[in-house]
């Protein structure tokens, strides 16, 4: 298995010599011990892992971006990140809030004349962003999964529960939130994301639509049966699961969440909003895009909060009024999957540490959480 390592702490390493080198070796040993068996067990062709620890970035790359070309994975290889995209969408919506373009209490129909007179007169942008609109499904029905048909679906949709009482994880829900947030900014979503938010975050190789000159960096995804696959178009795909990025950019995004003081005022406020807890559900607190747990956290608690049951079934929620900021000692995370890719991002602000896992296979979420937990808790003890 090919494995390459790099770190952005080069000059620091030269200054600090053996001590930092030893720390880097310990990190490498910890990551290799977790990732290499995982890849073998899950038959994953390629993975990119990035860790930020006390302000230093560490990159670990394994395997190949394509079984056909045998091109090695690097920290510049583009992966589909699936629903980790929702954290970008949430940040864009929170940025619109910071700029005074919207309020989370606004009815969804404020920015969608197409939905006036429908259930969305009584469903807030916050309900959409936190999957509590009243039972919007995980995916659009096939006949509605097209940009030109989605508003007909929304207009005819009837809630199953009162808004704000049940959480049912939903791409149409947060997808519509992102669509309307971009409308409030007067831009199409792709433009608002690629030309406003991502540059402000310092992300240089993150995309909703991968440009032609970057396609050679775009990893080939592989389905659970081993067949090559990449994400296809659909209604609100960009907003719900459409970001493609590399480990260098994604760990920079994690660092923006760890140290937002380096950002401009509106973006700092946006990050704080995404870290606000709006309701609890079992041991998990729902933020805007992100989900979090008190830290130290047990692996069982993380697995429960990231379980299939939480993703696929309605769950009663306990509203937090007013919303509560995530404590510094919180494990903040998000999983993401497409047909051929699996991603996970997690960080703990009070411990100045975070991790991203990118793979060109949709392997079980449980395994991602276990590996990330093993790595970060081991590094936290060093």
N, C-alpha and C positions, 0 to 999 in steps of 0.2 A: 504494500500500500504506500502510495506516495504521500509524504507529509513534509510541508515546508513551514517554517516559522519565521515571523518577523515581529519587530516591535518598534513603536515610534519613540522609544526612549533611548535612542542611540547615543546622543550626546550625554545624556544622563548616565548611561552605562559607563562611558569612558571616565566620567568624573567620579563615579562611586565605586567602580572597580568590582572586586570580587563579591562584595555584599549584595549588590543588585544582581550580578550574574547568578549568584546562588539562588536569589529569590526567583529569577526568571526560570532557572532550571527546575525549581520546585513547582512553579506554575505549569511548566511544560509536562512534567511527570504526572501531575494531577489531571491535566486535560487529556493527555494520551491514554492514561489508565481508564478514563471514562468513555472516550470517544471511539477508540479503536475496537473494543469489543462490541459496542453498539452498532457500528457500521457493518461488522461481520454478521452479527445476529440478525439485523434488519435488512441486509443486502442493499446497503446504500452506496451508490456509485461515488458520490462526492459530498463533502461537507466543508463549510467555512465556519470557524468559531472565532469570536472576538470577545475579549474580556477587557474591561476597564477596572483598574484597581488603584486607588489613591492617585487618580489623575493620570496614570500611565496606561497606554493601550498595548494589548498583546494579541497577536493574530496567529491562528493555527489553521492550516489548510490541509485537507485530506482528499485523496482520490482524484477523480476526474469529473470535469463539467459535462463531458459527453463520452459515452461508451464507444461511439464510432470514431471520433477524432482523437480520443485519449488526451485531450487538452487538460492540463492540470488545473485544479481549482486554485485560485489566488484570492487575495482580499479585494480584488477588483471584479471577480466573477459575479454576474447579475443572477439573482435568484428571485423567483416569485415568493412573496411573503404572506400571501393570503390575507387572513383577517388581522394580522399585525398592521395592515393598512388602515384599519379602523382607528388606530391611535393617531395616525396622520390626519385622518378625516376629522377626528375629535379636536385635534390641535387647530386645524383650520377654522372650525366652528367657534372655538374659544377665542381665536384671534379676531374673528369678526365681532364677537362679543366685546372684546377689549377695545375695538375701534368704534363701538357704539352703533354698529350696523344691525344688530339684532339683540333680543333678550331671550334667554332660555325659556322664559315663561310665555313667549309669543306663541299663538296658535300656529300650527303648521300651515294653515291656509293663508296666513298673512303674506307669505312669499309664493304662494301657489294659487293664483286665481282659478286654476283648473279644479281645485278641491273645495272651493267655497260651496257651502250647502251640504257638505259631506261630514262624516264623522271627524274629519281632521280640523273642523272648527273647534272641537273640544279636546284636541290632542296637542300637547305642547312640543316645541323643539326638544326640550329636555326628555320628554317621554320617548321621542324617536331615538335620541342619542343613547338612551339607557335601556332600550328594549322593553319599555313598559307602556307602550301605546295601547295595549289591550289585546294582544294575541296575533300580531303580524307574524307570518310563518318564517321559518328559517330561510327558505328560498321562494322566489316567485313561482307560481304555477307556470308550466312550460308555455302555455298559450299567452301569458302576460309578460314573459321574460324578454322584452324588447323595448327600447326607449320610446318607441312610438305608441306602445300599448299599455305602458305601465300606469299612466294616469287614469285610464279607464278602469283598471283593476283597483287602484286606490280609491277612486270615487265610489265604486260599488261595494267595497269592503266594509264589513260590519264587525265592530269589536266583540270579542268574546268575554272580556272583563272590563271593569271600569279602569280608565287610564291611571297609571301610577300604583296599581295594586299587585300586578303579577309581572314577573320577568320571563319573557320568552325570547331567547337569543334569535336575532333576525337580521339578515342582510338587507331586505327591503326597508327595515326600520332605520338603521343607522345610515343606510345608503341614501334614503330620502333626506335625512338630516344634513348630510354632506352636500347634496344637490341644492338644498335650499340655503345653506350657509354660503355657498358660492354665489347664488343669486343675490344674496344680501350685499355681497361685495361687488356686484355688477360684472362678474366674470364667469365664463364656463369653468366647471370644476377643474378640468385638466390644466387650464391656464393658471387658475388661482394656486393650484398645488405646485406646478412645475416652475412657474415664473415668479411667484410671491413667497409661498411658505418655505419650500425646499431651499431656495437660495438664502433666505434669512436664517435658516438653520445651519448654513454652511455645507449643505449636501450637494455635491457636484456630479454624482453619477447615480441619481435616483429618478425614476420615471414612472409615469402612468402608462405611456406608450413608448416603448423602447425605440429610439431613433435608428435609422438604417446604419449609421456609422458606429453603433454600439452593439449591433446584433452578434458580432463575433464573441462578445463577452457574455452573452446570454446563455446560461446553462440549459442543457436539455433536461427536462423533467421526466420522471419515470413513475408510472402508475404502480399500484400494488402488485399487478401481474407482470411487471417488468416492461410493459410496452411504453414507448416514448409518448409524451403528452405535454402540452402547454395549455395554459388557461385560454378559454374561448370568450367571445363577447357575450354580454347579457345586459339586462336593465340594471343600472346603477352598479355595474361591475367595478368601475374605477374607484368609487367611493367605499365599497364594502370589502373588496379583496384584490384590487388591481395594481398595487405598487410593486415595482421591481427595483431591487437595490442590491448593494454589495455589503459585505461585512464591515468595510471601512466606513461607509456612510451610516449604516444602521447603528454601529457603536457610537458614532458621533451624535446621532439622535438620542441615544440613551444618555450620553454625557450631557446633552442639553437639558434633559430631564433631571439629571443629578446636580447640575450646576447652572441653573437658569439665569443666575446673576450676570452671566457673560452676554446675555441677549439684550435686545432693546426692550423698552418698557412694556410695549403691547405684547410682545412675545413672552416676556416673563410672566405677565398676568395670565396669558393663555395657558402656559404650562401649569401655573398654580390652579387654574380652573380644572384642567384635566386630572389633577391630583386631588380634587375634592370628592368626598364620598357623598353620594346622593341617597343611597339606601343600603341596607345590609340584607344578606341572604345567606343564612347559615353563618359560616366563619368568614365569608367573603364580603368585602365592601365594593360596591360598584362605583367606579369613578367615571370619567368621560373618556371612553375608549379603554383606559387602563382598569385593571381590577387589583385590589390589594388586600393584604393580610397583616396582622400584627407580627413583628419579627422580634425574636426568633419564632419561626413557624415550623410546625411538624410537616413532614412529607405527606402524611395522611391528609392533613388539612388542604395542602396544595392540590393533591390528587382529587380530593372531593370537589374543590372549587373549579377544577378544570376537567371535570368528568363528562362523559357522554350524557348522563342524566341532566346535568346543568345546561348543556348545550341544546338538548333536544326536547326537554319537557318544561312546561310552565312551572314557576316556583313563586310562592308568595313572598313579597318583599316588605321590609320595615323601613319606611321613609325616615331620613335624617333631616330634621328641620330645626335649625338651619343646616345646610350641608357642612360637613366637617372636613378640614384639610387632613390629608394623609399624614400620620406622624413620621418623623425622620426614620424611626425604626419600623418601617413597613416593607414587606416584600411586594413590589409592584410588578405585575406581569401581564403578558398577552400572548396567546397562541395564534397560529395562523396556518392554514392549509389550502392548497389547491390540488387538483387531480394528480399532479406530479411533483409537488414540493411540500416540505414541512418546515415551519419556522417557529421560533420561540424567543422572546425577549423578556428579561427580568432584571431588576435592579433594586438595591437597598440604599436609599439616600444617606441614612445615618452611618452606614459602613463604607461609603464611597466606593461601591462596587456594583458591577453589572455585567451581564453576559448576553450574547446573541448566538443562536444556533441556526444555521441555514443548511438545508439539505435538499438535494434534487430527487427526493422521494417523499411521498406522503406516508410517513411511518407513524405509529401510534403516539398520540399526545402524551399519554402516560409515560412513555419512555423518554420523551424530551424533558418533561418536568423532573423525572428522576435524575437524569444526567446533569441538568443545570443545578439542581439542588445539591447533588453530590459535589460538584465542582465548587460552587460558591461557598457552601458551608465549610468545605475543606480549606479554602483560601482564607475564610474569615477566622480560622483558628491559627493561622500561621503568623 
